């Protein structure tokens, strides 16, 4: 092949970013569309100069029936004509989507990368080339902005990065698989023109124009509208990505240096961060440290958004015992002097008993009903409950106000104040019972406890363990979440009862 135009630029891009090292096999993900076909053809023509071998991988998503079969046949024939071995796989994306309860786009993406990782592992490769173009780069940056992102998300697509982990079964034994994007500075229209010039006749996927997909709507409707406001919006977004990439690289370097000081010993997959050292760092470093901790526990930061990171960062200033649940079953727990980032374990995990911060339930099981000493202390399985009668000046607003909406995903603490006259001193601690109802603070009508737990995103496996403080008449407190509105402290309160649950 005579190198000119697009070929020369792709080669220069590969060299500048050191996407291949030579003397290795690169798996090329080929869907049959213009972008991936262009990528494969260019790499095939340059493989001698690059010193690499190639292996084509194509996944049939089983979504378009006869058209999908024709795509697979086309890719297989194209690879054969270029003298390149090929692996054709099949995965039921629709069934996987139902199982994962995610979008069709996300399901297809997860299965595609899982397939590519498996093929790379089987042939002993650690680089996977995909046909993402400059247009994909622009669209991804804008998607991240619309969904809410931090500096790292503004980078968009990177020329080379470790593939997100989909579980240990899919990670090559020889090391992390790397995805490379040789066409990242190449426009989509250039790949189409290249295929026309080379008479390659790529396949056309009708789903690429379906408005049911978010990326398609963005490409077909939003970007053209933005170009009316700024004809150079594409260049502006790419410039933003370049700046963000450099800024992120510096922040990541500084955070890596701080990690050894702030991150305690990792045990059973849990990370412990020193609260003081983390909280005293610049906010940019706090966010990066937390992302590193979350990524370490979860295996990747996929689905971990900036609002999740900010919620964890707020834990640094919250009371001991505060926790929140994040994607991938990650749990963040505030303890004395440390912030623990761990993962939920299955209820039958025997090892959970040896790692309390990873146990499936962070509460001890309460069998039966326990009377509280008011005032005084009461010892319960897993708890010590302190009941105090307070003077007016000792009362805080800790549990007498409605939690902000963005903090309603986790408990509001393990200390609460009540109007003693309304609760009475004959109080009990138990777990939930069928038919339980109460008036969550701020509400003037009753709500089923089951519905409250669902709305508060209390994990199903935890609900039978949550302590309930109850009087002879009704529930007074769903411990850790919300008190009953009928027993709250008001301006007319004469005696305040403070309950503290100490783990």
C-alpha positions in Angstrom: 0.0 0.0 0.0 1.3 3.4 -0.9 1.1 5.5 2.3 -0.6 8.8 1.8 -3.4 10.9 3.3 -5.3 9.0 5.9 -2.8 6.1 6.1 0.1 8.4 6.8 -1.8 10.3 9.5 -3.0 7.1 11.2 0.6 5.8 11.2 1.9 9.0 12.7 -0.8 8.9 15.4 0.1 5.3 16.3 3.8 6.3 16.5 3.2 9.5 18.5 1.1 7.7 21.1 3.1 4.5 21.1 0.0 2.4 20.5 1.8 -0.7 19.4 5.2 -2.0 20.4 6.0 -4.4 17.5 6.4 -8.1 17.6 2.9 -8.6 19.0 -0.6 -9.5 17.8 -3.3 -6.9 17.9 -7.0 -7.9 18.1 -9.0 -5.7 15.8 -12.7 -5.3 16.7 -14.6 -5.2 13.4 -18.3 -4.7 13.3 -18.5 -4.4 9.5 -19.2 -0.7 9.4 -17.0 1.9 7.6 -15.0 2.9 10.7 -13.8 -0.6 11.7 -13.4 -1.7 8.1 -11.2 1.3 7.4 -9.2 0.6 10.5 -8.6 -3.1 9.6 -7.6 -2.3 6.0 -5.1 0.4 7.1 -3.6 -1.9 9.8 -3.4 -4.8 7.3 -1.5 -2.6 4.8 0.9 -1.3 7.5 1.4 -4.5 9.6 4.8 -5.2 8.1 6.1 -1.7 8.9 4.6 -1.8 12.4 5.9 -5.3 13.0 2.6 -6.6 14.3 0.3 -9.5 13.6 -3.5 -9.1 13.4 -6.5 -11.1 14.5 -10.1 -10.0 13.7 -12.9 -10.3 16.2 -16.5 -9.8 15.4 -19.5 -10.2 17.7 -23.0 -11.0 16.6 -25.3 -9.3 19.0 -28.3 -11.3 17.9 -30.4 -8.2 17.5 -30.9 -7.9 13.7 -31.3 -11.6 12.7 -30.5 -12.0 9.0 -28.6 -8.7 8.8 -26.4 -9.6 11.7 -25.6 -12.9 10.1 -24.7 -11.1 6.9 -22.5 -8.7 8.9 -20.6 -11.7 10.3 -20.2 -13.3 6.9 -18.9 -10.0 5.4 -16.3 -9.6 8.2 -15.2 -13.2 7.9 -14.7 -12.8 4.1 -12.9 -9.5 4.5 -10.5 -11.0 7.0 -9.9 -14.0 4.7 -9.1 -11.8 1.8 -6.5 -10.0 3.8 -5.0 -13.2 5.2 -6.0 -12.5 8.8 -7.5 -15.1 11.2 -10.9 -14.2 12.6 -13.0 -15.1 15.6 -16.8 -14.8 15.3 -18.8 -14.7 18.5 -22.5 -14.6 19.4 -24.1 -13.1 22.5 -27.7 -12.4 23.3 -27.7 -8.7 24.1 -31.4 -8.5 24.7 -31.3 -11.2 27.3 -28.3 -9.7 28.9 -29.9 -6.3 29.0 -32.9 -7.7 30.9 -30.6 -9.5 33.3 -28.5 -6.4 34.0 -31.5 -4.0 33.9 -29.5 -1.5 31.8 -29.9 0.2 28.4 -29.5 -1.7 25.2 -26.4 0.4 24.4 -24.7 -0.4 27.6 -25.5 -4.1 27.4 -24.1 -4.3 23.8 -21.0 -2.4 24.9 -20.3 -4.6 27.9 -20.7 -7.8 25.9 -18.6 -6.5 23.1 -15.7 -5.6 25.3 -16.0 -8.8 27.3 -15.8 -10.7 24.0 -12.8 -8.8 22.8 -11.0 -9.4 26.1 -11.7 -13.1 25.9 -10.4 -13.3 22.3 -7.3 -11.4 23.3 -6.7 -13.8 26.3 -7.2 -16.8 24.1 -4.5 -15.8 21.5 -2.2 -14.2 24.1 -2.7 -10.6 22.9 -2.9 -7.6 25.2 -3.8 -4.9 22.7 -7.3 -4.5 21.1 -7.8 -1.9 18.4 -11.2 -0.4 17.9 -12.5 2.0 15.2 -13.5 5.0 17.3 -13.1 8.2 15.3 -12.8 11.9 16.0 -16.6 12.2 15.7 -17.0 9.5 18.4 -14.6 11.4 20.6 -16.6 14.6 20.3 -19.9 12.8 20.9 -18.5 11.1 24.0 -17.2 14.4 25.5 -20.7 16.0 25.0 -22.4 12.9 26.5 -20.2 13.1 29.6 -21.1 16.8 30.0 -24.8 16.1 29.7 -24.7 13.3 32.2 -22.5 15.2 34.6 -18.8 14.6 34.8 -15.6 15.6 36.4 -12.3 16.6 34.8 -11.5 13.0 33.9 -14.8 12.7 31.9 -14.0 15.8 29.9 -11.1 13.9 28.4 -13.5 11.9 26.3 -11.9 9.0 24.6 -8.2 8.3 25.1 -5.8 7.0 22.4 -4.9 4.1 24.7 -6.2 2.9 28.0 -6.8 -0.2 30.1 -10.0 -1.9 29.3 -12.6 -1.7 32.0 -12.8 -5.0 34.0 -15.9 -7.1 33.6 -14.8 -9.7 36.1 -11.7 -11.8 36.7 -12.8 -14.4 34.1 -12.3 -11.9 31.3 -8.9 -10.5 32.2 -5.9 -12.0 30.3 -3.5 -13.8 32.6 -0.5 -12.0 31.0 -1.7 -8.6 32.2 -4.2 -5.9 31.5 -5.7 -5.6 28.1 -5.3 -2.3 26.4 -7.7 -0.7 24.0 -6.1 1.4 21.3 -7.9 3.9 19.0 -5.7 4.6 16.0 -8.5 6.6 14.2 -9.1 9.1 17.0 -7.9 12.0 14.9 -9.7 10.8 11.8 -13.2 12.0 10.9 -16.0 9.6 10.2 -16.5 11.0 6.7 -12.9 10.2 6.0 -13.4 6.5 6.8 -16.4 6.4 4.5 -14.4 8.0 1.7 -11.5 5.7 2.3 -13.8 2.6 2.0 -15.2 4.0 -1.3 -11.8 4.6 -2.7 -10.6 1.1 -1.7 -13.9 -0.5 -2.9 -14.5 -2.2 0.4 -18.3 -1.8 0.6 -18.8 -1.8 4.4 -22.1 -2.9 5.9 -24.7 -0.3 6.9 -26.4 -0.8 10.3 -29.9 0.8 10.4 -29.7 1.1 14.2 -27.1 3.8 13.7 -29.9 6.2 12.8 -32.5 5.0 15.3 -33.5 7.9 17.6 -34.1 5.4 20.4 -30.4 5.5 21.2 -29.0 8.5 23.2 -25.8 8.8 21.1 -27.8 8.8 17.9 -30.1 11.6 19.2 -27.1 13.6 20.2 -25.4 13.2 16.9 -28.5 13.7 14.7 -30.2 16.5 16.6 -28.1 18.1 19.3 -24.7 18.6 17.6 -26.2 20.2 14.5 -28.2 22.6 16.8 -25.0 23.4 18.7 -23.2 24.1 15.5 -25.7 26.8 14.7 -24.5 28.6 17.9 -20.9 27.8 17.3 -19.8 26.4 13.9 -16.5 25.4 15.6 -18.1 23.5 18.5 -16.3 20.3 17.5 -12.9 22.0 17.8 -13.9 23.6 21.0 -14.9 20.3 22.6 -11.7 18.7 21.4 -9.6 21.6 22.8 -11.5 21.1 26.1 -10.6 17.4 26.0 -6.9 18.2 25.4 -6.7 20.6 28.3 -8.6 18.2 30.6 -6.3 15.3 29.7 -3.2 17.3 30.7 -4.9 18.6 33.9 -6.0 15.1 34.8 -2.6 13.6 34.2 -1.1 16.1 36.7 -3.8 15.5 39.3 -3.4 11.7 38.9 0.3 12.0 39.5 -0.1 14.0 42.6 -2.8 11.7 43.9 -0.6 8.7 43.3 2.1 10.2 45.5 -0.5 11.0 48.2 -2.0 7.6 48.1 0.8 5.9 50.0 0.2 8.4 52.9 -3.6 8.5 52.9 -4.6 5.0 52.0 -4.3 2.4 54.8 -3.7 -1.3 54.4 -6.0 -3.0 51.9 -7.8 -6.0 53.5 -10.1 -8.4 51.7 -10.5 -5.9 48.9 -11.4 -3.0 51.1 -9.6 0.4 51.1 -9.2 2.5 54.2 -8.5 6.2 53.8 -7.2 8.4 56.5 -9.9 11.0 57.0 -7.6 13.8 58.2 -5.0 13.4 55.5 -7.7 13.1 52.8 -9.8 16.0 54.0 -6.8 18.3 54.4 -5.8 17.8 50.8 -7.0 20.1 48.0 -10.4 19.2 46.7 -9.1 18.1 43.3 -6.8 15.5 45.1 -9.7 14.4 47.4 -11.8 13.5 44.4 -9.0 11.7 42.7 -8.1 9.7 45.8 -11.7 8.7 46.2 -11.9 7.7 42.5 -8.8 5.6 43.0 -10.3 3.9 46.1 -13.6 3.3 44.4 -11.8 1.9 41.3 -9.7 -0.4 43.4 -12.7 -1.9 45.2 -15.1 -2.0 42.2 -12.4 -3.1 39.6 -13.2 -0.1 37.5 -14.9 3.3 37.7 -17.5 2.5 35.1 -20.9 3.9 36.4 -19.1 5.9 39.1 -20.1 9.5 38.3 -19.1 12.8 39.8 -22.2 12.9 42.0 -21.1 9.6 43.5 -17.6 10.9 44.2 -19.1 14.1 45.8 -21.4 12.0 48.0 -18.4 10.0 49.2 -16.4 13.2 49.8 -19.2 14.6 52.0 -18.7 11.6 54.2 -15.4 13.0 55.3 -17.3 15.6 57.3 -20.2 13.5 58.4 -20.8 11.7 61.7 -19.2 8.3 62.4 -21.5 5.5 61.2 -22.7 7.4 58.1 -22.5 5.2 55.0 -23.8 5.1 51.4 -24.2 2.5 48.7 -22.8 3.0 45.2 -22.9 1.1 41.9 -21.1 -2.3 41.7 -22.2 -3.1 45.3 -19.6 -0.7 46.7 -20.2 0.6 50.3 -18.5 3.6 51.8 -18.5 3.7 55.6 -17.4 6.5 57.9 -15.5 5.3 61.0 -13.4 7.0 63.6 -10.4 8.5 61.8 -11.0 6.6 58.6 -13.2 6.2 55.6 -13.7 2.6 54.5 -14.5 1.7 50.9 -15.6 -1.9 50.6 -18.0 -4.1 48.7 -21.2 -5.9 49.7 -20.7 -9.6 49.9 -23.3 -12.4 49.3 -25.3 -13.3 52.5 -23.7 -16.8 52.5 -20.1 -15.5 52.3 -18.4 -17.2 55.3 -15.5 -14.8 55.1 -17.8 -11.9 55.8 -17.6 -12.6 59.5 -13.9 -11.8 59.4 -14.4 -8.5 57.7 -17.2 -6.5 59.3 -17.0 -3.6 57.0 -17.7 -6.0 54.1 -20.4 -8.0 55.7 -23.7 -8.3 53.8 -25.5 -6.4 56.6 -23.8 -3.7 58.7 -26.2 -4.4 61.6 -26.3 -7.2 64.1 -29.4 -9.4 64.0 -31.9 -8.6 66.7 -34.1 -11.4 67.7 -37.3 -10.4 69.6 -37.9 -7.1 71.4 -35.7 -5.2 73.8 -36.7 -2.7 76.4 -34.6 0.5 76.6 -33.5 2.1 79.9 -34.7 5.7 79.8 -32.6 7.4 80.9 -29.6 5.1 81.0 -27.7 2.6 78.8 -29.0 -0.7 77.3 -26.8 -3.4 75.8 -28.2 -5.1 72.7 -26.6 -7.5 70.3 -24.1 -5.4 68.3 -25.2 -2.2 69.9 -25.0 -0.1 73.1 -27.9 2.4 73.3 -27.6 5.5 75.4 -30.7 7.4 76.4 -30.3 10.9 77.8 -32.7 13.6 79.0 -31.3 16.9 77.7 -31.6 20.5 78.7 -32.8 22.9 76.0 -29.4 24.3 75.2 -27.9 20.8 74.5 -30.4 20.1 71.7 -29.0 20.0 68.2 -30.8 19.9 64.9 -29.1 16.7 64.0 -32.3 14.6 63.7 -35.0 17.3 63.8 -34.8 18.4 60.3 -35.7 16.7 57.0 -32.6 15.3 55.2 -31.7 17.1 52.0 -32.9 15.3 48.9 -29.4 14.5 47.7 -28.6 12.8 51.0 -31.6 10.6 51.2 -29.7 7.5 49.8 -28.2 6.6 53.2 -28.8 7.0 56.9 -28.9 10.3 58.7 -26.8 9.0 61.6 -27.2 7.0 64.7 -28.2 9.9 67.1 -31.7 11.3 67.2 -33.6 13.8 69.4 -37.3 13.3 70.4 -40.0 15.0 72.4 -40.0 12.8 75.6 -43.6 13.6 76.3 -44.7 12.3 72.9 -42.5 9.1 73.0 -42.9 8.3 76.6 -40.2 6.4 78.5 -41.5 2.9 77.7 -39.5 2.3 74.5 -38.5 -0.8 72.7 -36.0 -1.9 70.0 -37.0 -4.5 67.5 -36.9 -5.1 63.8 -39.6 -4.6 61.2 -42.9 -6.4 61.3 -45.5 -7.0 58.6 -47.8 -4.0 58.2 -45.5 -1.5 59.9 -46.3 2.1 59.1 -45.0 5.4 60.4 -45.0 9.1 59.6 -41.5 9.9 58.2 -40.2 13.2 59.4 -41.7 16.0 57.2 -44.7 14.0 56.1 -48.3 14.5 57.4 -49.6 11.1 56.2 -48.5 7.5 57.1 -46.2 5.5 54.9 -45.6 1.7 54.8 -42.2 0.9 56.3 -41.6 -1.4 53.4 -42.2 1.4 50.9 -40.0 3.8 52.9 -37.1 1.3 52.8 -37.5 0.8 49.1 -37.6 4.6 48.5 -34.6 5.1 50.8 -32.7 2.5 48.8 -32.0 0.3 51.8 -30.6 -2.9 50.3 -33.1 -5.8 50.5 -30.7 -8.0 52.5 -30.4 -5.3 55.2 -34.1 -4.5 55.8 -34.7 -7.2 58.4 -31.7 -6.1 60.4 -32.4 -2.3 60.7 -33.2 -1.5 64.3 -36.7 0.1 64.9 -37.3 2.1 68.1 -41.0 1.9 69.0 -43.3 3.0 71.8 -46.4 1.1 72.8 -48.3 3.2 70.3 -46.2 3.5 67.2 -42.7 3.6 65.6 -40.6 6.4 66.8 -37.4 5.9 64.8 -36.1 3.8 61.9 -32.6 3.9 63.2 -30.1 5.5 60.9 -32.8 6.9 58.5 -35.8 8.9 59.8 -37.7 9.6 63.0 -41.5 9.8 63.1 -42.8 13.2 62.5 -45.2 12.8 65.5 -42.3 12.6 68.0 -40.1 15.4 66.7 -38.8 18.2 68.9 -40.8 21.5 68.5 -40.8 24.9 70.1 -43.3 23.5 72.7 -41.1 20.6 73.7 -40.3 20.7 77.5 -38.1 17.5 77.8 -35.9 16.2 75.0 -34.9 12.6 74.8 -31.7 11.8 72.9 -31.0 8.3 71.8 -27.5 7.2 70.6 -26.9 3.9 69.0 -23.2 3.0 69.4 -21.9 0.1 67.3 
